[in-house]
Amino acid sequence: MTRSSRPDPKTEALRAQGTLHARPDAVRDPLFASHEFFDPRDLVQVKYEMLRRVDVEGQPVARTADTFGFSRPTFYQAHAAFHAQGIGGLVPRKRGPRGAHKVTAAVLAFVAAQRAEDPALTARVVLPRIHDHFGLDVHRRSLERAVRRQEKKRR
């Protein structure tokens, strides 16, 4: 393996943390070209410097956001998150659902009770019962995965 094809450890660390800037080339602020300490790949650092530029140096929001490669709405979201949560507010959050919306603990308890009566019950047989009892249309694979996760937790 040649030296140039090795993955950069910092890039890999930023990627693993979820803080790798997807568009580091959009950061046109001179500070990020002046010293290696300022890394346009570090999304948290870029957002922090953008906020500092506006809050401390009094630079205009629109121009500063553009110079740092962000939109004004993104600036205001970062600003609110920083003031509410500190530096941790600048770390991107995973998008999408944070947990099961349909296969809740109550649904899993219902399934466990049904399977206690008849251990041979399959997900296909339980799904209509879930619909009748809770009024939910749950996908078969979603139920199977949730039951498997619950069984793993019990071990």
C-alpha positions in Angstrom: 0.0 0.0 0.0 1.4 3.4 -1.0 1.5 6.3 1.4 -1.0 8.3 -0.5 -3.6 5.6 -0.5 -3.6 5.1 3.3 -6.7 6.5 5.0 -6.1 9.6 7.0 -6.6 8.8 10.7 -8.3 12.1 11.5 -10.7 11.7 8.5 -11.5 8.2 9.7 -12.0 9.5 13.3 -14.3 12.3 12.2 -16.3 9.9 10.0 -16.7 7.5 12.9 -17.9 10.3 15.2 -20.3 11.5 12.6 -18.6 14.9 12.4 -16.9 14.7 9.0 -17.9 17.7 7.0 -19.5 16.5 3.8 -18.4 19.6 1.8 -15.1 20.8 3.3 -14.3 22.5 0.0 -17.3 24.9 0.6 -15.4 26.5 3.5 -13.8 29.5 2.0 -12.9 31.4 5.2 -9.2 32.5 5.1 -8.6 31.2 8.6 -9.0 27.6 7.4 -6.3 28.1 4.8 -3.9 29.9 7.1 -3.1 27.2 9.6 -3.4 23.4 9.9 -5.1 23.7 13.2 -8.2 24.9 11.4 -9.5 21.8 9.6 -12.4 22.3 7.2 -13.2 18.6 7.4 -14.2 19.0 11.1 -17.8 20.0 10.9 -18.0 21.0 14.6 -15.0 23.2 14.4 -16.3 24.9 11.2 -19.7 25.6 12.8 -18.1 26.9 16.0 -15.8 29.3 14.1 -18.8 30.5 12.1 -20.7 31.2 15.3 -17.7 32.9 16.8 -17.2 35.1 13.8 -20.8 36.4 14.1 -21.2 36.5 17.9 -17.7 37.8 18.8 -16.5 39.6 15.8 -19.9 41.0 14.8 -19.8 39.8 11.2 -23.0 39.7 9.2 -24.9 36.4 9.4 -25.6 35.9 5.6 -22.0 36.7 4.5 -20.4 34.6 7.3 -22.7 31.6 6.7 -21.9 31.7 3.0 -18.1 32.0 3.7 -18.3 28.9 5.9 -20.3 27.0 3.3 -23.7 27.1 5.1 -27.1 28.6 4.6 -28.6 31.2 6.9 -31.1 28.7 8.3 -28.3 26.3 9.0 -26.5 29.1 10.9 -29.5 29.9 13.0 -30.1 26.2 13.8 -26.4 25.8 14.8 -26.7 29.1 16.9 -29.8 27.8 18.7 -28.3 24.4 19.3 -25.0 25.9 20.6 -26.7 28.3 23.0 -29.0 25.5 24.3 -26.5 22.6 24.5 -23.0 24.1 24.2 -20.5 22.6 21.9 -22.3 19.2 21.9 -25.2 20.9 20.2 -23.0 21.3 17.1 -22.5 17.6 16.7 -24.9 16.3 14.0 -27.7 14.0 15.3 -28.7 10.9 13.5 -31.7 11.6 11.3 -34.9 9.5 11.3 -36.8 7.8 14.0 -35.1 7.3 17.4 -37.1 4.2 18.2 -39.9 2.0 17.3 -43.2 3.8 16.6 -45.4 0.8 16.2 -43.6 -2.1 17.8 -43.7 -0.6 21.3 -43.2 -2.3 24.6 -46.9 -2.8 24.9 -47.0 -4.5 21.5 -44.0 -6.7 22.4 -45.7 -7.6 25.7 -48.8 -8.6 23.8 -46.8 -10.8 21.4 -45.0 -12.4 24.3 -48.3 -13.2 25.9 -49.6 -14.7 22.7 -46.5 -16.8 22.2 -46.6 -17.9 25.9 -50.0 -19.5 25.0 -48.7 -21.0 21.8 -44.9 -20.9 21.3 -45.3 -22.0 17.7 -47.0 -18.8 16.7 -45.3 -17.1 13.8 -45.2 -13.4 13.0 -47.7 -13.8 10.2 -50.2 -15.3 12.6 -49.6 -12.6 15.2 -49.8 -9.6 12.9 -53.7 -9.7 12.4 -54.0 -10.0 16.2 -51.9 -6.9 16.7 -54.1 -5.1 14.2 -57.3 -6.2 15.9 -56.0 -5.4 19.4 -54.0 -2.1 18.7 -55.3 -1.0 15.3 -51.7 -1.1 14.0 -50.4 -2.4 10.7 -47.0 -3.7 11.5 -44.7 -5.1 8.9 -43.7 -8.7 9.4 -39.9 -8.0 9.3 -40.3 -5.1 11.8 -42.0 -7.4 14.2 -39.5 -10.2 13.7 -36.5 -7.9 14.3 -38.1 -6.4 17.4 -38.8 -9.8 18.9 -35.3 -10.9 18.1 -33.9 -7.8 19.8 -36.0 -8.4 22.9 -34.8 -12.0 23.1 -31.2 -10.9 22.9 -31.7 -8.5 25.8 -33.1 -11.3 27.9 -30.0 -13.4 27.5 
